[in-house]
């Protein structure tokens, strides 16, 4: 997305069944509520840096691990991260990703998302059967 909008990880591209026209309404059941906040550009230069903080931190940790223990340790950790990221709940349920937090060492830290939940991972609105059929490749 070129405008910097954040997208949900498990969002489903919806196929349009109706003809598009000037009187077509927004489908709340399939797409959820619209939000102007998601379409705004970052208001501060550090906002993009903060969104990518965990990714940058992981890259730095991998580089340090590679310099200290060698390439094998980095590859092992990356395989563990990839395996842990594949384990998820159903697409319409929120996943806590406790195994990923444990690998990163964040399981003992109390952050904003632990108290007030992460606003970027709000409830995914959609029909559970349709979302599972899409994930399984039946839709």
C-alpha positions as CSV (number, residue, x, y, z in Angstrom):
1,X,0.0,0.0,0.0
2,X,1.6,3.2,-1.1
3,X,-0.2,5.5,1.3
4,X,1.1,3.8,4.5
5,X,-2.1,2.2,5.5
6,X,-1.8,-0.8,7.9
7,X,-3.4,-4.0,6.8
8,X,-4.4,-6.9,8.9
9,X,-2.3,-10.0,8.6
10,X,-5.3,-12.4,8.0
11,X,-7.4,-10.1,5.9
12,X,-9.2,-11.7,3.0
13,X,-9.5,-10.1,-0.5
14,X,-13.2,-9.9,-1.2
15,X,-14.5,-10.8,-4.6
16,X,-17.1,-8.3,-5.9
17,X,-20.3,-10.0,-6.7
18,X,-22.4,-6.9,-7.4
19,X,-22.0,-4.5,-10.3
20,X,-20.2,-1.4,-9.3
21,X,-22.1,1.9,-9.6
22,X,-22.8,5.2,-8.0
23,X,-25.4,3.6,-5.7
24,X,-23.4,0.7,-4.4
25,X,-23.1,0.6,-0.7
26,X,-20.3,-0.5,1.6
27,X,-20.7,-4.2,2.6
28,X,-20.3,-4.1,6.4
29,X,-20.8,-7.8,6.9
30,X,-17.8,-8.8,4.6
31,X,-15.5,-5.7,5.0
32,X,-16.2,-4.3,8.4
33,X,-16.3,-0.7,9.4
34,X,-14.4,1.8,7.4
35,X,-11.8,3.9,9.2
36,X,-10.3,7.2,8.0
37,X,-7.4,6.6,10.4
38,X,-6.1,3.7,8.3
39,X,-5.9,5.8,5.2
40,X,-3.9,8.7,6.7
41,X,-0.2,9.2,6.0
42,X,2.2,9.1,9.0
43,X,2.0,12.3,10.9
44,X,5.5,12.2,12.3
45,X,8.8,11.0,10.7
46,X,9.5,8.6,13.6
47,X,6.1,6.9,13.3
48,X,7.4,4.5,10.5
49,X,10.5,3.8,12.6
50,X,8.3,2.9,15.6
51,X,6.1,0.6,13.5
52,X,9.3,-1.3,12.3
53,X,10.9,-1.4,15.7
54,X,10.6,-5.1,16.3
55,X,11.8,-6.0,12.8
56,X,14.8,-3.8,13.2
57,X,15.5,-5.2,16.7
58,X,15.3,-8.8,15.3
59,X,17.7,-7.9,12.5
60,X,20.2,-6.4,14.9
61,X,20.0,-9.4,17.2
62,X,20.5,-11.8,14.3
63,X,23.6,-9.9,13.1
64,X,25.0,-9.9,16.7
65,X,24.3,-13.6,17.0
66,X,26.0,-14.3,13.7
67,X,29.1,-12.3,14.7
68,X,29.4,-14.1,18.0
69,X,28.4,-17.7,17.3
70,X,28.5,-18.0,13.6
71,X,26.0,-18.6,10.7
72,X,24.6,-21.8,12.1
73,X,23.1,-20.1,15.2
74,X,21.4,-17.4,13.1
75,X,19.9,-20.0,10.7
76,X,18.7,-22.1,13.7
77,X,16.9,-19.1,15.3
78,X,15.4,-18.0,11.9
79,X,14.0,-21.6,11.4
80,X,12.5,-21.5,15.0
81,X,10.9,-18.1,14.3
82,X,9.5,-19.3,11.0
83,X,8.1,-22.5,12.7
84,X,6.5,-20.5,15.5
85,X,4.9,-17.9,13.2
86,X,3.1,-20.7,11.3
87,X,1.3,-21.9,14.4
88,X,-1.8,-19.7,14.6
89,X,-5.4,-19.8,15.7
90,X,-8.4,-19.7,13.3
91,X,-8.3,-16.6,11.1
92,X,-11.1,-14.8,12.9
93,X,-9.7,-15.3,16.4
94,X,-7.0,-13.2,18.0
95,X,-3.7,-15.0,18.6
96,X,-1.5,-14.0,21.5
97,X,1.7,-15.4,19.9
98,X,3.1,-16.4,23.3
99,X,5.7,-18.7,21.7
100,X,7.1,-15.9,19.5
101,X,7.3,-13.6,22.5
102,X,9.2,-16.3,24.4
103,X,11.7,-16.7,21.6
104,X,12.2,-12.9,21.5
105,X,12.5,-12.7,25.2
106,X,9.5,-10.4,25.5
107,X,7.4,-12.8,27.6
108,X,8.4,-11.2,30.9
109,X,7.8,-7.6,29.7
110,X,4.6,-5.8,30.3
111,X,3.7,-3.5,27.5
112,X,0.9,-1.3,26.2
113,X,-0.7,-4.2,24.3
114,X,-0.8,-6.4,27.4
115,X,-2.9,-3.9,29.3
116,X,-5.0,-2.2,26.6
117,X,-4.5,-4.6,23.7
118,X,-2.7,-3.7,20.5
119,X,-4.9,-1.4,18.4
120,X,-3.6,-2.8,15.2
121,X,-4.8,-6.2,16.1
122,X,-8.4,-5.4,16.8
123,X,-11.2,-7.9,16.3
124,X,-11.4,-9.2,12.7
125,X,-15.0,-8.9,11.5
126,X,-16.2,-11.5,9.1
127,X,-18.0,-14.7,8.6
128,X,-16.0,-17.6,10.2
129,X,-17.1,-20.2,7.7
130,X,-16.1,-18.0,4.7
131,X,-12.7,-17.1,6.3
132,X,-11.9,-20.8,6.9
133,X,-12.9,-21.8,3.4
134,X,-10.6,-19.1,2.0
135,X,-7.7,-20.1,4.2
136,X,-8.1,-23.8,3.2
137,X,-8.4,-22.8,-0.5
138,X,-12.0,-23.9,-0.9
139,X,-13.3,-20.4,-1.7
